[in-house]
Amino acid sequence: MFINAVYYPNYRVYRNQTPSSLRLDIVSHVFYAFAGLKSDGTVYLSDEYADTQISVDGTQGCLRAFVGLKRQYTHLKIILSIGGGSSDPATFASVAADPTTRERFGASARELVDAYGLDGIDVDWEHPTPFQTIDFTALLSTLRTYLPRPRYILSTALPAGAWLLRYIDLPTLSHTLDLLNLMAYDFYGPWTPTAGHHAALYAPIPSHTDPQNPPSIQPSGVAAVEFVLGTGFPAAKILFGIPAFGRSFLGAAGPGYRHKGGGGEDGSFEYSELPRPGAQQGVDRVCCAAYCIGGDGGWVSYDNAETVATKAAFVRDRGLAGLFFWTGTADVAKDVEGGDARSLVYAGYMALHDRY
């Protein structure tokens, strides 16, 4: 059975996107984002009101709501994710470097998991530097001692780039982790000088890219998976990440063109906001990437149902664990009657199980 997972950011409850609003019949794992980390190693709930107090789905707090939904969706696993893009990497680094704070990290994470009846912990340290990867391994190893198999799930999220993965002790982590959430996106963005498909499954052909940056060194989902597999890390523990958002490049006509920054929020649009009004859509079937051009986003690279189905077929063929989506709340809803067939999570589920 393939995993079809979503991240659920706790603040989305304030937008009336409650736990029960997700299509949990086609979701196997929810990564609840995010818990915080104190400098003394204590893991804490980042929004006590959203997490434990707000009246939602017939109970108090989103954590209890998710756990309560497990009575209906008995296959469902709820995993507390620690960190995230807005967390302070310096805090992770200092906690990981000290055996005392590593122990407190493990103990306090276990306390939260047990207190709310959760299924495990996901560590989203964005990102350890090459000089911090030994401590990163030690932190996860300590956490594993507090979260023994088979009762608890332990995962971590890492970028899909050899620039960092080559420094991670993946052979050791292959024994420590249950899942590696490989973030196969953000290959391009406002930080890169040229536009590009930010979640391409395959490297572009030469005409897609700058001659100074040939396809042989272009990032891609396939390249990241092959790198991880080459270290001996088990295919069955790799979750392939899908972005439910697009990267915007204003003033660019496509991949390889220079841009003038990004539209939307921090250079991105959620998938539910795509394509932009007045934009023309397309799919690059060489790279396996969707895009739109025009309107207020300029040229926007993203995934659609077609590209997700292709990625899911790749996951199935390579024997990977499944897919995860950042985020489930940014997707387009797909109702039971058929509804909007644009849903990424639905497309992933159907393709993983060879029904698409």
N, C-alpha and C positions, 0 to 999 in steps of 0.2 A: 504494500500500500504506500503510494507516494505521499509525501508531505506537501500540503498546500497551505502556507502560513502567511499571516499578515502581522504587521506592527500596528498597534493601536496607541496613538498618542493621547495621554489622559486629558489634555486640554480640549479635545474635540467634543467632550461631553457638553461643554458650554456652547457648542454650535448645534446642539440637539442631535448629535451623532452618538447615541448611547450604545453600550455593548450589544443590545438586542437588535440594533439597526444593521449589524453585519450579517452577511449570508453565512451563518455558521454551519449550515448543512454541507457547504463546500469548502470549509476551512477546518484544518486539522489542528493547527497550533496558532495561538495568539501570543505575540511578544508585547507585553504591556510596558509602554514607554512613557516616562523613564523614572526610575528611582535615582536618588542622588547619593553622593559620597562625600563624607566629611574628612577632614585632614587626619583625624585620629583613626580612620578606617571604618567608621560606622556607616552602614548603608541605611538610608532613610527614605521615606516616601516624600516625593518632591512637592506634592499638592495634597495635603491631608483632606481638604474639603472634597476635591474631585475623587480622590482615591477611597475615602472611607466614610464621608458624611453626606454628600449630596443625595437627595432622594431620586433614585433612578431604577427603572425596571423592577419596581416593587420591593426595593431594598435600600440600604444605605451604602453609597459608595460604589464606584465602578469595579473595584476588585471583588466585592461580594456579588455584584451583578454577574460578572463573568463566571465566577465559581458556581453561582446558582444556575446559570445556563447549562452547566455540565450535566445537570440532571436530565435535561432534554437532549443535549448533544453529548452522548456518553463517550464519544471518541475524542472529545476536545481536550487539549492541553493548554494550560495558561502559564506562561513563563514571564517572570519579572525581569525586565531589561534595565541594566544599570548604566548610566552615563549618557551617551548621545552626543550629537554635534555641538550642543550648547554647554556641555560639561567642561570643567577645567582640566585639561590634560596634565597640568602640573600636580593636581591633587592625586590623580591616579598614579603618577610617577612616584610621588613621595610615599604613598601608601604601599605600593608594590615593592619599594626598595627596603622596607623595614619588616623583619619577621613578626614583630609585635603587632603592627598595624595590619599586616596580612591576615593574622589570626583573627583580629577583631572584624575585619572585612568578612571572613568566612562565617564567623559565629553570628554576626548581625544579619547577614544575608539569609542564613538558615532560619533564624528567628522569624523574619518576615514571611518567608515561604510557608513555614509551619503555622504561623498565626492566621493566615488567610486561606490555607488549604490549597496553595499553588503547587505547580508541578516542577518548578526549577528556576534557574537563573541564567540570564544572558548577559555577558559583559560586552559593552559597547564603548571601549576606550578608543577615542578617535584622536590620534592613533599613537601607539608607542613608537618612539624613534628607534633607529637601529641600535642605539646605545642602551635602550630600555627593554629590549626584547627578552633578555635573561630574566629580569624582574617580572615581566609580563607572564612568562612561563611559570615562574614561581607562584605568582598570584593565583593563576588558574589551578595549579596543582594543589595549593592550599585549599582553595574553594572546593575542589573535588573531594577532599577528605571530609568536609562538612556536608557534602551532598552526594552520598554514596549511591551507586547503582544498585538495583534498578529503580528505586523509588524516585530519584530525582534526575532531571535533565539538566545538563550543563552545556551551554553554547557560547560562542563568541562571534562577533561581527568584525570582519576585516576587509579592507579595500582590495579590489581585484587588480592589483598591480605588482609586478615583480620588484618594483622599486622598494617596497616594504616586505613583501612575502619572502624574498630571498634571505631576510634577516630573522624571520620567525622560525622557531624550532618546531616545524610541523611534524617531524617524526615523533617527538615527545608528546605533542598535543594530540596526535592521532590516538593515543592511549587515554589522554585526560578528558577529551571532549566527546560529547555525543553528537554535536552538530557544529559545523563551521559555516556561518552565514557569509557567503562570499558576495560582497557588494559590487556586482558587475554593472556599475553605472558611475556617473560623474567622471568619465574619461575626458570630457571637455566641459568647459564652463566659462564664466566671466574671467577666471584666472588664467585661461590659455589665450595666446595671441590670436589664434584662428578658431573659427567655428569647426565643429565636428560632431559626429553622432556620439552622444554621451553614453550610450548603452549598446553599442554595436556588438552583435554576437560574433561577427567575423571581421577581420581586418579589411580595410577598404582597398580597392584597386588603385593603381598609381594616379589615375586622373582625379580621384577624390581628394587628394591630399597635397600638401606642400612638398615639392621635390627635396627640400632639406629635411623632411621628416617621412621617409619612405614607409610603405606598408609593413616591412619586416620588423619595424620597431613600434608600430601602432598598437595601442592597447585594444583588447577585445575580450569578450567573455570566454571564447574558446581558448585563447592564449592563457588566460588566468587559470582556467580549470586544468589545462594540460600541465601548467607549471606546478600546481598543487599536487596533482596526481603523480607527477614525476618525483616528488619527495617521498612517495610511499603512502601518502595520506589516503585513507579509504574513500572510494567514490561514494559509498553508501552513507557517508557522514557529511557530504557537501550539499548545502542548500544554495541554489543559484538565485541571486537577487534580481528582482525586477523593479524598476522605478515606476511609481504611479505619478510621475511628474515629468515635465519636459524642460529642457534647457533652452533658453532664448538667446539669440544672437542678433542684435539690431544691426542693420546695415550690411548683413552678410547675405550672399546669394546661395550659400550652401557650404558643404564641407571644404575646408582649405582656405576659405576667404577670411580676411580680417574683419573684425566686427567693432562696433561702437558701444559695447556693453550689452546688458540684457534687460528685457522687459519683465513685467510681472513682479513678484516678490523675490528679491535677491537673485534676479536673473532666471526665475523659473515660474512655471504655471503648473498647477495640479492637473492631472489627467482629466478630471471632470470639467475643466475649463478649456479643454482643447477639442478640436482645433479652434484657433482664435477667430472671432467674427471677421468675415471677409477674406479669410485665408484659403489658399488652395492646399489640399492634402496630397500626400504621396507616400509610397513605401519603397525604400531602397532594398531590394531583395538580394543584392550582393552582400550587403552588410547585415541584413536583417534589422532594419530600423525604420520607423515611421517618421514623418516630418510634415510640417505645414509651413507655408511661406505667405507673408502678407499680414495686414492688420497691424495691431500694436505689438506683436511679438517678433517681428522680423522673420528670421528663419528659426524654427523651433524643432528640436530633435526629441523624440519620445518613443514609447512603445504603444502599439495598439493591439487589438485582439488577434490580428493576423501574426504579428511578430511574436507575441507571447506564445501562441500555439506552436510556432516554429522553435522557440526556445524550449518549450516544454517537451517537444519531440526530441530535441538534443539531450535534455536531462534524462529522458526515458531511455534513449539509446545508449547513453554512456553509463547508465546505472547509478546516477546521482540520487541523493535523498529526496529531492523535490525542489520546489520553488518557495521563495518568500517575497512579499511585496511591501515596499515602503511607499505609501502606507495603505492599509485597507480602507481608510476613511477618504482617501483621495480618488478612489475608483468611482466609476459610474455604476449605479445600482443595477442589478439584474434580478427581476422578480420571478417568482415561481412559475408564472404563466408563460414566460418567454421573454417578455419585456425588452429591455435594451440589450441587444447582443454585443454592445461595445465593451461590456465589463471585462476587465483584465483578469480578475480573480476567477471569474467563471470560465473564461477561455483557458486559463492555466489548468484548472481542475479538469475540464473536459479533455484537453489534450494529454495531460498526464495519464489519464485513464483510457486514452485512445478512443475517445468518443467525439472528437471535434470534427 
